[in-house]
Amino acid sequence: MASDLLLVIVVVAALAFDFTNGFHDTANVVATSISTRALPPRLAIAIAAVLNFVGAFLSLKVAATIAGGIVDSGSITLQVVFAGLVGAISWNMLTWWLGLPSSSSHALIGGVVGAMLVAHGTGAINGEGLLGKVLIPGLVAPVLAFGVAGVAILCIYRIVGRQRPGPTTRGFRLGQIASGSLLALAHGTNDAQKTMGIITLALVAHGSLNGASPDVPFWVVIASASAIALGTYSGGWRIIRTMGSKIIKMDAAQGFAAQGSGAAVILAATHVGFPLSTTHVISGGVVGAGAAKRLSAVKWGVAGNMAVAWVLTIPAAGLTGGVAYGISHLAGGGTRGPIAVCVVIALLVAFLLRSRRVRTPPPIAEGAAS
């Protein structure tokens, strides 16, 4: 009975992560379309939510990588999965609060790896899978998107450079509807599957699935697709502002090139089962589209802050996941560990909110100064 309750807690936490993944990564899909006025914000987000849902059903290769290609599924426990989710959700919320586009995918992988290291040591980590399927693709993908977007925008400007600006801009705005929709579909094929893989790991730990070759149950696909779609529809406006205008002031042609290159790279990675950071990919496309036009068009300080967040994501989420597992383990087995972690998190949040209220000076009433 306690094991069943713990499984429910872990599944709820996984879907909560999926929801935060949706609103955290909304900017990846819609920011360029909104900033160039190709689509109004609410319509762009609604289209992205629907296509995120649809994309989750197109492939399960990334889910298989998460479920069995990074950590030893035979050593996984429900407490490890829960602690990894805590690490991922915490990093997602922190970077959302700061308005930094970071990788939900790497946060999830870092959280689970950190919890597994504390629980079972390095022997439970598939180092070859982590390097070959996460770290190397994570470095190559944004560089590839940068290059593809840069070449694409140079070709576009060469082809349409002598055309009238008004009709050309309207044409590329229409093109952005197609490229943005393809990017949303690609995002669903890659990101929703990470939660499917985590829930599958939880089912293996619970004993509901065979750990040797676990298949993703259909209800897991439906639940994960729905959670990321709802999160996408809720929107992540802080990050949308950063992606849409703080890196470069883009035109419709640049938006089209960035979205198209990002979608192509993500779909290619999904086909071979690489759990990419869609944030890194589309950011690489945005910077590439801007830098190819003029290096000074890119706000390199903002891009540098994003790069720092990327480098910190896996170790920071891993550290949080490891601490969460330590607290859970000290509290004992069953549901006591996750409950203890939730209590600690609630106390930290309450402390931070109280500290913020204390630091905020009260408003001066009219006429008080006189």
N, C-alpha and C positions, 0 to 999 in steps of 0.2 A: 504493500500500500504506500509506504514512504517513498519507494523507488518510483512508483507511478506518479505521485505528486511532484517529485523532483523533476521528472521528465516534463510534466506540464509546465513547471516553472521555467525550465530551460527552453522549451519551444516558444513560450510567450516572450522570453528575453530575446530569442533569435528573431522573432517577428518584429519586436521593438527595434532591434538593430536594423532590420530590413527597412522599416519605416524611416529611421534616421538616415539610412543610406539614400532613400528616395529623395527626402527634402534637402539633404546635404549635396546631392549630385544633380539636383534639378538644374543648377546653373550650367553644368556641362552641356546640357541639351538645348536650353532655351535662351541663354544669355546673348548669344550672337544674334539670333533672330529678333530679340526684343530691342537690342541696342541699335540695330540698323532699321528698325521699324518695319521689318518684313511681316511681323505678326504682333497683334496686341498681347500683352502679358498673359491674361487669363486664358485666351485661346491657345497660345503657345504651350502653356503648362498643361492644359487639358489634352491636347494632342500628344504631348510627351507622356502623360500618364497612361493613356490608352495604348500607345505603342510600346511602352515599357512592359505592360501586362502581356501584350501579344508576343513580344520578343522572348519572354521567359519560357515559352513553349517550343522554341525552334531548335534547341540543342540542350544536351545534358552533359557535355564533355567537361565543362568547367566545374560543374557540381561533382563529377567523378574525381577530378584533380583535388578539390578541397577535401572530399570524403576519404581519399586513400593515398594521395600522392605527396603529402607534405609531412604528416605525422603518422605514427604507427597506430592504425585504427584499433589494433588489439589491446593497446595500452590506454586508450581513451576512457575517461570516466565522465559522468554527468557533471561532477564538480569542476573538472577541467574545462569542459565546454562552456559552462556558466561563467567561469572566471575569464575565459577568453572573450566572451561576449561583453562582459563588464569593461574590459580593457578597450575593446573596439568602440563601444557606445560612448565611453568617457572621452576618448580622443575625438570622436565625431562631434560631440557637443562642444568641446573646448574650441576646436577649430571653426565650428559654425559661429560660436560667440565672437571669435576674433575676426570673422569674415574671410578666413583663409581657405582656398580650395585645396583640401588635402585628400588623400586616398582612403576611402572607406574600405576598399579591398585589402590594402596593406595593413590597415588598422585591425581588421578582422584576423588576418593571417598572423600579424604580430602578437595579438592578444592570445590566440590559441597556442602559438609556439612558446610564448613566455610562460603560460600556465603549465604547459607540458614539461618545460625545462625544470621548473620548480618541483613538479610532481614526480617526474621519472628520470630527469637528467637528459644528457645529450643523446643517449641511445634511442630515445623514443622519437627523435627528429630525423626525418628523411632529408639529410643534407643535400644530396644530389637533386632531389625533387624541388627543394626550396630554392636552390641556386639556379637550376635549369628551367624551372617553370614559373618562378616568381621574380627573383632578383634580376637575372639577365634580361628577360623580357621587359621588366619594369624600367630598366635603363635604356634599352634599345627602342621601345615603342614611342616615347615622346620625341626622341631624336628623329625617328623615322617620320612621324607626323609633322615635325618641324620642316624636314626636307621636302616632303610631298606637298605641304601647303605652300612653301616658298616657291617651288617650281611651278605649281598650279597658278599662283597669283601672277607670277611673271608672264606665263603663257597667256593668261586672261587679259592682262593689260596690253600685251602685244597685239592680241586679236581685236580688242574692242577700244583700243586707245584713241582712235580717230572718230569713234561713234559719238553721237549726241549723248550728253550725260544723263538727261532725264529718262529717255526710253531705256538706256542701258541699266540705270539703277533700278527701274521698275522690273526689268527682266530678271536681274539678279535677286531681287526680293522674292519674286515668284520661285526662282531656283532654290532659294533658302528654305522655302516651305518643304520642298522635296528633300534637300540635303539634311535639314533639321529633323525631318520625320525618319529618315534613314538612320541618323545618329541616335534618335530615341529608341528605335528598334534594336540597334546594335547594343545600346546600353542595357536594355532588358535581357538580351541574350547572354551578356557577360555578368552583370552585377547581381541580378536576381538569383542566379545559380549558386552564388557563394553562400547565401543563406540556405538554399536547398542542401548544399553539401554539409553545412554545419548541423542542420537538423538530422540529416542522415547519420552523421557521426554520433549524435545523441541517441538515436534509435539503436545504433550498433552497441553503444555503451549500456543501454538499457536491456539489451538482449532481444529486442524486437526484430532485428535484421541480422543476417549473416555478415560477420566482419570481413570474410575473405573476398567477397564480391558483392557489396551492397548495392541494390537498385533503389533509385529514388522513388518513393511512393507517389502516386498521383496527387493525393491530398496535400503533400508537401509542395508540389509544384504550384497548385492552385493557391495555397496560403501564401507562399513566398511572392508569387506574381501579384497577388492582391495587395500585400503589405507595401511593396515597393511602389506600386501604382498610386496608392493612397498617399504615401509619403511624397511622391513627386507632385501630386496635385496640391498638397499643402504648401509647396514652394519653399525655397530657401533664399529669401530676398537679400540677405547680407552678402552671400557669396555671388548671387547674380550680379550685383553692382560691381564686385571686383572683376569677375570674368568679362562682363559686358563693356566696361569703359575704363577701368583702372589700369589694365595692362596696355591696351592700345585704344585709340579712338578709331574704330574700324568702319569701313564702308561696306556696302552690300556684297561687292565682289570678294572682299577679304573674308567676310562671314561665310559666304558660299564655299570658298576654298578651305577654310578652317574646318567647317562641319563635314565637308566631303572627305577630306583627308583623315579626320578623326574616325568617321564611320568605317572607312576602308580598313584602317589598321585594327580597329576593335573587332570587326567581323572576321578578319583573317586570323586574329589570335583566338577567338572563340572557336573557330573551326578546328584548331589543333589543341584546344583545351587549356590555353594559358589564361589564368585569372589576372587580367590586366587592371591597372588603375585607369579607369576612363577619365578621371580628373587629369592625370598626367598627360594622357594622349591628347585631349582636346586643348589643354593649355599649350602643349607643344605646337599644335596646329595654329592656335591664335597668335603665338609669338612668331612662328614662322611666316605667317601671312603678313604680319606687321613689319618684321625685320627685312623681308625681301623687298618691300616697297621703300623703306628708309629705316636705317638702324636707330636713328634718333626718335622714330615714332613709337618705339617700345619703351615703356616705363620700367627700366631695368631694376630699379629699387623694389618695386612691387613684385616683379618676377623673381628677384633674389629672395624676398621674404617667403614666397611660395616654395622655392627650392629648399630653403631651410626646413620648412614644415614637412616637405616630402622626405628629407633625410631623417628627420626625427620620428616619423610616423611609426615605423616598425619597432624600433627600440622603445619608444614612449608607450605605445600600446602594449608591447611585450612586458615592460616593467609593471604597468598597471594590472595586466592580467596575472602576472606572477604574484603581486601583492594581494590581489583579490583571492587567488587560490590559497595563499598562505593564511589569510584570515579565515577562509572557509574551512580549511583543514584544521586549524586550531579550534574552531567552534564545534567540530565533530562531524560525523557522517549524516546521511539523510538530508533533510531539508534545513537543518539548523545552520549549516555553513552558508548557503545562499541567503538565508534570512539575516544572518549576522552581517554579511556583506552589504545587503540592502540597508540595514540600520546605519552602518558606518557611512555609506554614501549619503543617506538622508541627513545625517548630522553634519557632514561636510558642506552639503548644499545650504543647509540652514545657517551655518556659520558664515559662509561666503555672502549670503544674502543679507545677513545682519550687519556684517562688516561694511558692505556697500551702502546700506542705509545710514550707518553712523558717519561714513565719510562724506555723504552728500549733505551740503548745508541746507537748512530750511529756507524757503523763499522769503524775501523781505516784503512785508506788507506795505501797501500803498500808503504813503504819507509818514511811514516810520522814520525815514531819513530826515524828514523835516521836523 
